[in-house]
Structures are given as structure tokens and as C-alpha cells.
Amino acid sequence: MLRSKPDSEAYRTIQSIDSMNTNEAPNSRTATRREFLRTSGKAVAGVTVASALTRPGYAAESNTIKVALVGCGGRGGGAAAQALSTRGPTQLWAVADVFPDRVRNTAAQLKQRFPKQADVPADRQFSGFDGYRKAIDSLGRGDAVILATPPAFRPMHLEYAVAKGCHVFMEKSFAVDAPGIRRVLEAGKAAEAKGLKIAGGLMSRHYPPLEQAVDQIHQGLIGDVITAWAYRMHGPVGLSPRQPGMKELAFQIANYSCFTWLNGSFIVDWLIHNIDVCCWVKDAWPISVQGMGGRQTRTEPDQLFDQYFAEYTFPDGTRLAAQGRHINNTYAFFGDIIHGTKGSAVLGEGIPSPRIFKGHHAKPAALIWQYRGEPTDAYQIEHDLWFDAIRNDKPYNETDRCAKACLTAIMGRMACESGQTITWEEALNSKIELAPGLAEIKSFDDPAPVMPDSEGRYPIAKPGTTEVL
């Protein structure tokens, strides 16, 4: 055994929560991001999406909405499939990615699934660092763009799409640093002025079981919320081996989850959902954060900390503790735990069936609320809502909320990497860019924003030394 189990009521409580989630979270020793998405997808496969939308039928639609996909990773292909599955005629018009093979493979896979809607000719399949421009330029005003590249590119791509008059679905995360967040916020304002519809990939906000659970909490079922915990604890994030002849920049982008300049860190790109859910439950954004993190067991040549702990303070003085870890043979949990003055809740991403309890022990006998409806697919619903807003010209702009959720995660990263207390204002006004000059990159021959030393090691943040403001 690695450690003995403490004989305490607190430990027995958390074990009770874990036992109730045994069918809801992947095994910590083998879990990867793709496996998480695949597992959640199986839970809703073949089930009719429950939605309160009033939408016109397919036959009543007169206009086909053209869709460009920018970013052909697994999430990009999934988002395109969801866009093509909404009511009303849609057509995948263009596909772009920096890697030509990803463009070809994703286009072929989507055509196989949607033969009439996703027959993208070769002259609208774009690769390279300017591919996003070509894909967006091929659209008309009022068409739609899905942005699903690594988060470092999101502000630049969002600005261009809005300038071209396109509606946008932007996958999380939305930026990797404060300058990027400020660009996203400004792009959101520009989109608002143009009447463009902007959707963000924090799909938990559109998951009916979670919406109902949060509503119960807001109505006072557990009293005043006094503490929130956000968790993403599982096995390590994988690093794909460098292929023969692969350029440094291509290697890093192919492994974007492992490089902070590309994904903003594990706490930003992986833990953002459950941090956002806790802020939603609290109905507030934090005013400050302090934290810690490090790289204790990971040996892969990249920039990742393998553990994070960020303690946020809300305006009323209550706290949110966010824990992120990806280490084998360690305690695993994926979800949020909320404590109020009268009760508690277990919910969030990783918890398909939210539950609310009387008191603070999540025991079956204390259960006072649980979602009883049909299974739903939040990934599909977020696209249903976006396209419904486009077709019916409804107000729809999630930029501000999404950017603030991302800033919350970013300031947590800043606190963990620096070892300092970071306020909301300090984080928002930070001028530190993780990848300055990103727009100047033209090809894989260009140097990456972060380069390895002579021994192949990359710079890693050091609490007490790293500057973040």
C-alpha cells in the first residue's frame, strides 16, 4: 500500500461520495482527456436530446448556414458534428488546421457521417498558419465558424471571425493569459454591436441536470453557500513522441496540452469547467487567489506541473478550493462539492447525475434531491441554442461570462506558478504574454515561443521566482 487510510469522519464522507460515483468517472490510472469525452458520449448515445427550444422544422428552413471548422482535433470534429446535427439546413463549407493530415482526415470522417452536408472539396480544405483566414474568408456574413484550435490562438481567430461578420462557437479555453482575455472581451463587444451570436464551450452551463441542481441551490435548498471545491484528479496527461523529422513548433502544437504557452496550464484548460461551475453556484467571481503547485513525479520533456491547488476568495469572504492533479496511483475524483449552511451538493463536470444532501455528509440516507429526467447531451444542446439564436436572431453572446471563467482559471495558474496572492484586478491587468508575437508565426520552420535547452528541457515555472504580473 502507498499509504494508510485515515480513520476519520471526513475521510469516510469523501469515500461515500466516491462510491456513489463509481460509474461516473474514468479510472485514474488510465484516463486521458479523449477517454473522458468518449465515456460521457456513450452515456447519451442514441438518446433523444431533451430541449425546451421552440425551433422551426427542417422543411420550413429556407437558408442554409455555412460552417467553417478551424481546428481539426478531436473536439473540433465533435463540435462540427454537433453543428451539422442541429435543426435546419447546415453545410460544412470549409475546414482548416495547421496540420494537413488532420484537415484531410477530419473532412473525410465528417463526410462519411454526413455525406450530404459535409462534402468539402479540396479547394476549401486549408492547412498552415493562415488556414483560419482562408476558411473564414470563404464564408459570407452571417455564416458560422467553429474555433477549436489550441487556446493560445483563440483571441486572434475570434477577432478575425468577428471582423468578417461571422457567428462564432469558440471552444474552451478562450485564452492563456490576461492580454488574450482582454482581446476576447473586446471582440465580444464588437460582436455585440454587430448582432453576432457568440457561443462558448463551457457546455456544463447548458446541461439540464446541472441547471436544475444549481437552481435548487439558488432557491436556498442548502442554505447559503459557504465553501466550494473543484476537482480534476486522474492519471497523467500523455505526451506523444516526436516523429522523425518533426520540427520543434509542430511537436509542441501536436502536444499542446503539455505546453503552457499553448493551453494555459492544466488548471486552465482541464479544470476550467468545474471552476466555472463553482462560480456559477456561488453566483460570483473571486476577488483573489493564492495557491501552490509543482512538478514532482513527471519526467516528460514539457512544461506541465503535475499538481495544482488554488484557493480563491469570493467578495463575501467564502472560499473555493480548486485541485488539479494528473499522477498515477493517487486519489481520483472529478467533480464539484458544494457546502451550504444547511446542506451540500455533489455536481459538476464528471458527475452526470447531480445530487443534493441534507447536511454535509453525502450519504444515501441524506439525499434530498436528484435529477430524475431523461439523459441529455450538453455538447449538442450548446449548439442547438447557438443555431437557434442565429436562425431566429435572438440575443446570444456568452463572451463575457466565458472570458471571466477563463480569467478565474488563469489567475489560479498565476498564483500557483508564482507563489503569490493574485487579485482579480492584478490578473486582468497583467501584461505578461505567454506567446508574444504569435501572429508572426508563418510556418513550422519558425522558432516556437518556448525552446528547449541543450539537454532538451523546457522552462518550467518556479514558485517564488516566476513573474506573472
Stockholm file with secondary structure:
# STOCKHOLM 1.0

chainA/1-469         MLRSKPDSEAYRTIQSIDSMNTNEAPNSRTATRREFLRTSGKAVAGVTVASALTRPGYAAESNTIKVALVGCGGRGGGAAAQALSTRGPTQLWAVADVFPDRVRNTAAQLKQRFPKQADVPADRQFSGFDGYRKAIDSLGRGDAVILATPPAFRPMHLEYAVAKGCHVFMEKSFAVDAPGIRRVLEAGKAAEAKGLKIAGGLMSRHYPPLEQAVDQIHQGLIGDVITAWAYRMHGPVGLSPRQPGMKELAFQIANYSCFTWLNGSFIVDWLIHNIDVCCWVKDAWPISVQGMGGRQTRTEPDQLFDQYFAEYTFPDGTRLAAQGRHINNTYAFFGDIIHGTKGSAVLGEGIPSPRIFKGHHAKPAALIWQYRGEPTDAYQIEHDLWFDAIRNDKPYNETDRCAKACLTAIMGRMACESGQTITWEEALNSKIELAPGLAEIKSFDDPAPVMPDSEGRYPIAKPGTTEVL
#=GR chainA/1-469 SS CCSCCCCSHHHHHHHHHHHHTTTTSCCTTTCCHHHHHHHHHHHHTTCCCCCCCCCCCGGGCCCCEEEEEECCSHHHHHHHHHHHTSSSCEEEEEEEESSHHHHHHHHHHHHHHSTTTCCCCGGGEEESTTHHHHHHHTSCTTCEEEECSCGGGHHHHHHHHHHTTCEEEECSCCCSSHHHHHHHHHHHHHHHHHTCCEEESCGGGGCHHHHHHHHHHHTTTTCSEEEEEEEEEESCCCCCCCCTTCCHHHHHHHTGGGCHHHHCCHHHHTSHHHHHHHHHHHTSCCSEEEEEEECSSCCSSSCCCSEEEEEEECTTSCEEEEEEEECTTSCCEEEEEEEESSEEEEESTTCSSCEEEESSSCCGGGEEEECCSCCCCHHHHHHHHHHHHHHHTCCCBCHHHHHHHHHHHHHHHHHHHHCSCEEHHHHHHCCCCSSTTGGGCCSTTSCCSSCCCTTSCCCCCCTTTCCCC
#=GC SS_cons         CCSCCCCSHHHHHHHHHHHHTTTTSCCTTTCCHHHHHHHHHHHHTTCCCCCCCCCCCGGGCCCCEEEEEECCSHHHHHHHHHHHTSSSCEEEEEEEESSHHHHHHHHHHHHHHSTTTCCCCGGGEEESTTHHHHHHHTSCTTCEEEECSCGGGHHHHHHHHHHTTCEEEECSCCCSSHHHHHHHHHHHHHHHHHTCCEEESCGGGGCHHHHHHHHHHHTTTTCSEEEEEEEEEESCCCCCCCCTTCCHHHHHHHTGGGCHHHHCCHHHHTSHHHHHHHHHHHTSCCSEEEEEEECSSCCSSSCCCSEEEEEEECTTSCEEEEEEEECTTSCCEEEEEEEESSEEEEESTTCSSCEEEESSSCCGGGEEEECCSCCCCHHHHHHHHHHHHHHHTCCCBCHHHHHHHHHHHHHHHHHHHHCSCEEHHHHHHCCCCSSTTGGGCCSTTSCCSSCCCTTSCCCCCCTTTCCCC
//
